[in-house]
């Protein structure tokens, strides 16, 4: 069934979640549905990539626990870069413990993720307590959470009823949950944002179970809102030119949808 798509701008207006509203607004203003997964182990290199690629993305996705040289200074610089280029920061932490533990993992330790990451994500395997724990501090600080409804990797167990349960948990916790990590649209509610990793032009996967789709497949066929690209950009000969290519591919696929 082909139904008329709402634009990012229209969806921003419908959102009550502050982070979802902000992200849809950025996507509209920057004409970008591209998230860059900057999976490098050097903070200096990460900051350079963030500054170079920043103009073309709506979101920067990090794994700060792979950095060899994490510091408070890095956080300050990353926040400044996000402000300079108008993108949000998503720490791909994949919280997956009881509420009390994830709460501590979110606010304390070396990383203090809640202080700087606009968005985090969580597995739903522990049940809704994982969301309740994170939202205790996340909601007052106007942070957002994505639930992992599906994964891009081969043999993932996040399918069927598990995925359906993720949608239900999102609906019941929509003051904090703003959307999903998935491989296709999970709900027609326009306030939830769908983000898909496992995106590459001309690649089918890696040696460790990753599976890729093209930006057009993800956006036009599978109806996801944000494409998450890591090595497709990182390993390119010219990462900046390649980021522009992904930005255009992703946004063109979205515009084709809205015109239908
Ligand atoms: P790639 O280099 O584009 O394959 O990187 C994909 C990124 O998305 C990487 O940081 C993964 O940890 C992340 N990811 C994923 O690939 N698949 C998933 O289902 C989830 C996260 Br959830």
Boltz pocket constraint, residues with backbone or C-beta under 6 A from the ligand:
constraints:
  - pocket:
      binder: B
      contacts: [[A, 37], [A, 39], [A, 63], [A, 92], [A, 148], [A, 150], [A, 151], [A, 152], [A, 153], [A, 181], [A, 197], [A, 198], [A, 199], [A, 210], [A, 228], [A, 229], [A, 230], [A, 231], [A, 232]]
      max_distance: 6.0
